[in-house]
Amino acid sequence: MPFRDRYTGLINRYRDHLPVNDDTPIISLGEGNTPLIRLKNIPRMLGKDVDIYVKYEGLNPTGSFKDRGMTMAVTKAVEEGSTAIICASTGNTSAAAAAYAARAGITAFVLIPEGKIAMGKLAQAMMYGAVIMQIRGNFDQGMELVKQVAEKAPVTIVNSVNPYRLQGQKSAAFEIVEELGRAPDFHCLPVGNAGNISAHWMGYSEYKKAGVVNSAPKMVGYQAEGAAPFMRGGPVKEPETVATAIRIGNPQSWDKAWALQEESGGWFDELSDQEILAAQKLLAEKEGIFCEPASAASLGGAMRDIKAGKIPEGSTIVCTLTGNGLKDPDTAIAQCQDSRMVTIDADLDAVKGAILSNMS
C-alpha cells in the first residue's frame, strides 16, 4: 500500500514563495490543503452551463481562512522575538490568533465588539487562553485602538495590516490553481476588511508572473448591504449585518482592493441579509456543505450574477467559503427550527407519523 508524504502546513508546502528561511521557527497547526468542491445540484437548479467550485476554508484548524495568515504572522512574530500578539476581531481572527499564540507559547490579546461576536468564535478564543477585551464599540474602533497600542506596547499586530497575514493567505490561490490545472475565470469572495481578496490576487499574480498560469481570474467581492463601504464610496460608520464576519465599515485593505478590482476586471457588489441567509441554507440543503453566513455571500452573489448573465455561461467559478457553519450555530438554528424540528411523543406511531409526513 503506497503512503503519501505527511502534510505539515502551508509554510513548508510553499516556503519557496514565502518570506522564510531554514532557521525560521515555523508555528503551524496543519492549516491549508482545504478541499475544492465542485457543486452538482445548485448549477443544475440555475439552469446555466457553468462550473461552480467552493473552496471550503471552514476545514482549517480553527474553522476559517484566518489560519492561513495567522501561521505566517505568528511565525514571523516569534522569529522577530515577540512574546505577545494583539488583534481586533469580529470573531475568526480572535480564534486563530489565540490558537496560534497557544501553539507558540506566547500571549494573545484580542479586542472584540461587545455583543457583536458569534458564540462559537468567542468560545474558541476563550478556550485557547486569549486575554479578551470586549469594547463598547464596533470592530473599526477596535482596530484603531489596536494600532495605537502597538505603537507604544511590545505587542505585534496580527490583523491583515500585518503584511505576513496576506503572504499566508495567498496560498489558497496556489492550491486552487494546482487543483484546477489553471486559474478560474471568476473568483468570488465575501469582503469585510478586504485582506483576503487582496491576498488571493497576490497569489494568482505571482503564479502568472512565474508562468505557472497564463491568466488570472476576475476578482469579485460581495459585501452585506448593511456593511458595504465599497458600494457607498467610503466608510460606513455603524455597519450592521447578520454576517458578523464581514460587519466592517472601514476596510484596512481599501486601496489594495480597489487596485485589484481594476487590474482583474472584476467588481464589488452587495447582498441583503436575506439573500445571504438563503444562500447559506441552500448550500447546506442541496450540497451538504455548512458554512457561516458571511461565507455564503460569495455563493449568493455568484448565483445572482450567473442568473443575470454578468458571469457568462461556460465559466469556471470559485467561491471561497471563509468559515465553518459551526462558528455561528444560533443563526443557523434560527433559520431552520420551525421547518426542520418537531417534538413528538416517545412512541412508534408518533415516529412513523413524523417520518411519513416528511417523505417526499
PABA-55863 format. One record per atom (N, C-alpha, C): x, y, z; residue in one letter. Coordinates in steps of 0.1 Angstrom, whole numbers, plus 5000, padded with zeros to 4 digits. Layout:
<atoms>
XYZA;...
</atoms>
This chain:
<atoms>
500949885000M;500050005000M;500950125000M;500750214990P;501650334990P;501250435001P;502150515006F;501950615016F;502250755010F;501450845014R;501750985009R;502551055019R;503251165014D;504051245023D;503151315034D;503651325046R;502851385056R;502851535053R;501651595054Y;501451735052Y;501751805065Y;502551915064T;502951975077T;502652125077T;501652165069G;501252305069G;501752385056G;501152505055L;501352575042L;502752635041L;503352675052I;504652735051I;505652635045I;505652515050N;506552415045N;506152385030N;504952385027R;504452345013R;504852455004R;504852585008Y;505052694998Y;506252785003Y;507252725010R;508252805015R;509052885004R;509152824992D;509852894981D;509153024977D;507853044981H;507053164978H;506853254990H;507453215001L;507153295014L;508453345020L;508353455028P;509553515034P;510053435046P;510553315044V;511053235055V;512353175050V;513153125060N;514453055057N;514552935065N;515652865064D;515752735072D;515752755087D;516152875091D;516152905106D;514852955111D;513852985103T;512653035108T;511852935116T;511452975128P;510752875137P;509252875134P;508952775126I;507552765120I;506552725131I;505452805132I;504352785141I;503152745132I;502852615133S;501852565124S;500852465131S;499652465126L;498652365131L;498152285119L;498952275109G;498552205097G;497452265088G;497452405088E;496552475081E;496752465065E;495752505058G;495752495043G;495352355038G;495552335026N;495252205020N;493752175021N;492952275020T;491452265022T;490852215009T;489652155009P;489052094997P;488452204988P;488652174975L;487952254964L;486852164959L;485652194962I;484452104960I;483652154948I;483452074938R;482652104927R;481152084930R;480352194929L;478952184932L;478252104921L;477252024925K;476551944915K;475151984913K;474452014924N;473052044924N;472652184921N;473352284927I;473052424925I;473252464911I;474252434904P;474352474889P;473152414881P;472752294884R;471652234878R;470352314880R;470152364893M;469052444896M;469052574889M;470252634887L;470352764879L;470052744865L;470152624859G;469952604845G;470952674836G;472152684841K;473252754834K;474452664832K;475052674821D;476252594818D;477452654824D;477652634837V;478752694845V;479352584854V;480652594857D;481252504867D;481452594880D;480852554891I;481052624903I;481752544913I;482852594918Y;483552524929Y;483552604942Y;483552544953V;483652614966V;484952574972V;485752674977K;486952644984K;486552654999K;486552535005Y;485952535019Y;486952555030Y;487252685033E;488152725043E;487752695057E;486552655059G;486052615072G;486652495077G;487452425069L;488152305074L;489552325078L;489952455079N;491252485086N;491152455101N;492252455108P;492252415122P;491352485131P;491152615130T;490252685138T;488952715131T;488752665119G;487552675112G;487352795103G;488452865099S;488352975090S;489652995082S;489553075072F;490753105064F;491753185071F;491453245083K;492353325090K;493653245094K;493453115095D;494653035099D;495753045089D;495453065076R;496453075066R;497353195069R;496753305072G;497553425075G;498253415089G;497553355098M;498053355112M;499253275114M;499353165106T;500553085107T;501853165103T;501653245093M;502753335089M;503053445099M;501953515103A;502053635112A;502753595125A;502253475131V;502853435144V;504253385142V;504453305131T;505853255128T;506853375128T;506453475121K;507353595119K;507453675132K;506353675140A;506453745153A;507453675162A;507353545163V;508253465171V;509753485166V;509853475153E;511253495147E;511853625151E;511053725152E;511453865155E;511553885170E;511253785178G;511453795192G;510253845200G;509053855194S;507853905201S;507353795210S;506853845222T;506253745232T;504753775233T;504153865225A;502753885226A;502253945213A;501053905210I;500353955197I;499054015201I;498554105192I;497254165195I;496454185182I;495154175183C;494254195172C;492954255176C;492254325167A;490854345168A;490154245160A;488954205163S;488354095156S;486754105157S;486154055146T;484754025146T;484553875149T;485653805152G;485453665157G;486553575152G;486653555139N;487553455134N;489053485136N;489353615135T;490753645137T;491153625152T;490253655161S;490553625175S;490753475178S;489953395172A;490153245174A;491453205168A;491753245156A;493053205150A;494253255158A;494253385161A;495353445169A;495553375182A;494453345189A;494553275202A;495153135201A;494753065190A;495152925188A;496652925185A;497053015176Y;498453005171Y;499453065182Y;498853165190A;499653205202A;499853095212A;498853015214A;498952905223A;499952805218A;499952785205R;500952685199R;502352735201R;502452875200A;503852935201A;504252955215A;503352945224G;503752975238G;503853125241G;503053205234I;503153345237I;501653395240I;501553525244T;500253575248T;499453645237T;498153615236A;497353685226A;496353775233A;496353905229F;495354005234F;494354025222F;493054015225V;492154045214V;491054145219V;490754235210L;489654335212L;488454295204L;487354275210I;486154235202I;485054335206I;484054355196P;482954445199P;481954375208P;481554435219E;480654375229E;479354335222E;478954215224G;477654165219G;477554145204G;478654165197K;478654155182K;479554045177K;479753935184I;480553825180I;479753695182I;479853615172A;479153485173A;479753395184A;478853325191M;479353255203M;480353145200M;480253085189G;481252985185G;482653035185G;482753155180K;484153225178K;484653275192K;483753325200L;484053375213L;484553255222L;483853145221A;484253025228A;485652975225A;485952985212Q;487352945207Q;488353025214Q;488253165213A;489253255218A;489453235233A;488353205240M;488353185255M;489153055258M;488752945251M;489352815253M;490852815250M;491252895240Y;492652895236Y;493552985246Y;492853055255G;493553125265G;493953265262G;493253335253A;493453475249A;493053565261A;493653675262V;493153785270V;492153865262V;490953865266I;489853915258I;489354045264I;489254145255M;488754275259M;487554315251M;486354315257Q;485154355250Q;485054505250Q;484954565239I;484854715239I;483454755236I;482954865242R;481654925238R;481855005226R;481954935215G;482154995202G;482154895191G;482554925179N;482554825168N;483954785164N;484054705154F;485354655150F;486354765146F;485754855138D;486654965133D;487255045144D;486455075155Q;487055145166Q;488155055173Q;487854925174G;488854835180G;490154835172G;490054835159M;491154835150M;492054955152M;491455075154E;492155195156E;492955185170E;492255135180L;492855115193L;494055025192L;493954915185V;494954815184V;496254885178V;496054965167K;497155025160K;497855125170K;497055195178Q;497655295187Q;498455215198Q;497855115203V;498555035214V;499854975209V;499854925196A;501054865191A;502254965189A;501855085188E;502955195186E;503655215199E;503055175211K;503655205224K;503955085232K;503354975229A;503554855237A;504254745229A;504954655236P;505754545229P;504854435225P;503954465216V;503054365210V;503054375195V;502754265188T;502754255174T;501354245169T;500954345160I;499654335154I;499554215144I;498454135145V;498354025136V;497054035128V;496454155127N;495354185118N;495954185104N;495154205094S;495654195080S;496454325076S;496554425085V;497554525082V;498954475083V;499154355090N;500454285091N;500654225077N;501654265070P;501854205056P;502154055056P;502553995067Y;502753855067Y;501453775066Y;500353835071R;499053775070R;498653745056R;498853845047L;498453825033L;499453725026L;500653725030Q;501553625025Q;501053485027Q;500553455039G;500053325042G;498753295034G;497853395034Q;496553375027Q;496653365012Q;497753415006K;497853394991K;497953244988K;498353164997S;498553024994S;497252954989S;496053004993A;494852954988A;494652954973A;495153064967A;495153084953A;496052984946A;497252954953F;498152854947F;497452714947F;496752684958E;496052554958E;495052534948E;494252644946I;493152644936I;493752614922I;494852684918V;495452674905V;495952524904V;496652474914E;497152344913E;496152234912E;494952254918E;493852154917E;493152164904E;492852284899L;492152304886L;493052284874L;494352304876G;495252304865G;495252434857G;494652534863R;494552664857R;493952754867R;493952884864A;493152984872A;491752974868A;490752994878P;489353004874P;489153134866P;487953144859D;487653264852D;487153374861D;486453334872F;486053424882F;486253364896F;486753454905H;486953414919H;486053504927H;485053454934C;484153534942C;484453514957C;484453624964L;484753614979L;483953714986L;483553684999P;482953785008P;484053885012P;483654005013V;484554115016V;484154185029V;485154195038G;484954275050G;486054375051G;487254325056N;488454415057N;489154415044N;488854325035A;489354315021A;490854265020A;491354215031G;492654155031G;492654025023G;491653945024N;491653805018N;491553815003N;490753904998I;490653914983I;491953974978I;492554064986S;493854114982S;494954004981S;494853914991A;495853814992A;495753714981A;494453674977H;494253584966H;494753644953H;494553774951W;495053834939W;496553834939W;497153854950M;498653844951M;499153704947M;498453604951G;498853464948G;498653434933G;497553474927Y;497353454913Y;498353534905Y;498653654909S;499553734901S;500953674902S;501353624913E;502653564915E;502853434906E;501753354905Y;501753234897Y;501753274882Y;501053384879K;501053424865K;502453474861K;503053554870K;504353614867K;505453504866K;505253394873A;506153284873A;505953184861A;504853214854G;504553124842G;503753004846G;503352994858V;502552874862V;501152874855V;500552994854V;499353004847V;499453114836V;498653114826N;498653214816N;497753334819N;496753314828S;495853424831S;495453414846S;494853524850A;494353534864A;492853564863A;492153524874P;490653544873P;490253694875P;489053714871K;488353834876K;487953814890K;488353914898M;488053904913M;486853984916M;485853914923V;484553964926V;484353964941V;484054074947G;483954084961G;482454124965G;481854054974Y;480554074978Y;480454114993Y;479754224995Q;479654275009Q;478154265013Q;477954275026A;476554275031A;476054425030A;474854445026E;474354585023E;474454675035E;474454615047G;474554705059G;475954735063G;476854675055A;478354695058A;479054695045A;478754795036A;479254785023A;479954915019A;481054945025P;481755075022P;482255085007P;482554965001F;482954974987F;481855014978F;480554984982M;479455034974M;478955174978M;479355224990R;479055354994R;480055454991R;481255414987G;482255504983G;483055554995G;482955505006G;483655545018G;483255465030G;483855495042P;483555415054P;482055425058P;481655315064V;480255315070V;480455325085V;479855425091K;480155455105K;479655345114K;478455295112E;477855195121E;477455075113E;478354985108P;477954875100P;477154775108P;476154715101E;475254615107E;474854505097E;475054385101T;474654275093T;474654145101T;473854045097V;473853915104V;475153845101V;475853885090A;477053815086A;478253885094A;478353845107T;479253915116T;480653925111T;481153825104A;482553825100A;482853935090A;481853995083I;482154105074I;481454225079I;481154235092R;480554355097R;481654465100R;482154515089I;483354605090I;482954725081I;483154845086G;482754965079G;483955045073G;485155005077N;486355085073N;487454985070N;487454925058P;488354815054P;489854865055P;490754785061Q;492154825062Q;492854805048Q;492354725040S;492954695027S;492154765015S;491654885018W;490854965009W;491554984996W;492755044996D;493555074984D;493854954976D;494354844983K;494654724976K;493454664969K;492354674975A;491154614969A;490654684957A;490754814957W;490354894945W;491354874934W;492554854938A;493654834927A;493454694921A;493154594928L;492954464923L;491654454915L;490654524919Q;489454524911Q;489654584897Q;490454684896E;490754744883E;491654654875E;492754594882E;493654514875E;493054384870E;492154324877S;491554194874S;490354204865S;489754324864G;488554344856G;487254294864G;487354284877G;486254234885G;485454344890G;484654324901W;483754424906W;483354394921W;482754494927F;482254474940F;480754484939F;480054414948D;478554424949D;478154394963D;476854404966E;476354384979E;475154294979E;474854224990L;473654144992L;472954175005L;471654155005S;470854175017S;471154065026S;470854085039D;471053975048D;470153855044D;468953885039Q;468053775035Q;468653695023Q;469353755014E;470053685003E;471153595008E;471953655018I;473053585024I;472553455031I;471553475039L;471053355047L;470453255038L;469753295027A;469153205018A;470253125011A;471353185007A;472453115001A;473053015010A;473253055023Q;473752965033Q;472952835035Q;471652855035K;470752745037K;470652655025K;470652715013L;470652645000L;471852554999L;473052615002L;474252535001L;474252415010L;473752435022A;473652315031A;472652215027A;471452255023E;470452165019E;470652095006E;471252164996K;471452104983K;472852044980K;473852084988E;475152034986E;475851964998E;475151975009G;475751915022G;476951995027G;477052125024I;478152205029I;477652315038I;478152315050F;477652415061F;478752515063F;478452635059C;479352755061C;478652855069C;479452945075E;478953055083E;478253155073E;477453245078P;476753345070P;477553425060P;478653485065A;479453565057A;480053495045A;480353365047S;480853285036S;479953275024S;478653265028A;477553245018A;477453365009A;477953485013A;477853595004A;478553574991A;479653494991S;480353464978S;479453384969S;478753284974L;477953204965L;476653274961L;476053344971G;474853414968G;475053524957G;476153594958G;476453694948G;476753634935G;477453524935A;477853454922A;476553404915A;475653344923M;474453294917M;473653404911M;473553514917R;472753624912R;473453674899R;474753684899D;475453734887D;475453634875D;475353504879I;475253404868I;473853414862I;472853424870K;471453434865K;471253564856K;471953674860A;471853794852A;472753794840A;473653694839G;474453694827G;475753774829G;475953834840K;477153914843K;478353814843K;478153704849I;479153584848I;478553494837I;479253484825P;478653424814P;478753264815P;477853204807E;477853054806E;479253014801E;479652894805G;480952844801G;482052874810G;481752954821S;482753004830S;483052904841S;484252904846T;484652824858T;484752924869T;484052904880I;483853004891I;484352934904I;485153004912V;485452954925V;484853054935V;484153004945C;483553084956C;484253044969C;484953134975T;485553104988T;484553104999T;484452995007L;483752985019L;484653005030L;484653125036T;485653165045T;485653095059T;484453045063G;484352995077G;483352885078G;483452805088N;482652685091N;481352735097N;480252665093G;478952705099G;478852685114G;479652595120L;479652585134L;480152705142L;480652795135K;481152925141K;479953005146K;478752985140D;477553065144D;476352975143D;476252885153P;475152795153P;473752855156P;473752965163D;472553035167D;471853085155D;472553145145T;471953195133T;471353085125T;472152975124A;471652855116A;470352795122A;470352775135I;469152725142I;467952815140I;468152945141A;467053035140A;466353025126A;467152985116Q;466652975102Q;465852845100Q;466152745108C;465652605105C;464752555115C;464652615127Q;463952545138Q;462552515135Q;461852605130D;460352585127D;460152475116D;460952475106S;460752385095S;461352255096S;462352235105R;463152115105R;463052035118R;462552095128M;462552025141M;461152015147M;460651895150V;459351875156V;459551805170V;458651825179T;458651755192T;457451655192T;457751525194I;456751425194I;456851335206I;455851255208D;455851155219D;456851045216D;457350985227A;458350875225A;457650745223A;456950735212D;456350605208D;456450585193D;456250465189L;456550425175L;455550485165L;454350505169D;453350565160D;453650705157D;454150775167A;454550915166A;455750935156A;456650845158V;457850845149V;457450815135V;456650715133K;456150675120K;455450795113K;454550855121G;453850975116G;454751085111G;455751115120A;456651225116A;457451195104A;457851065102I;458651025090I;457751035078I;456550985078L;455650975067L;455251115062L;455051205072S;454651345069S;455751425062S;457051375063N;458151445057N;458751365046N;458151265041M;458651185030M;458251265017M;459251275008S;458951344995S;458751244984S;
</atoms>
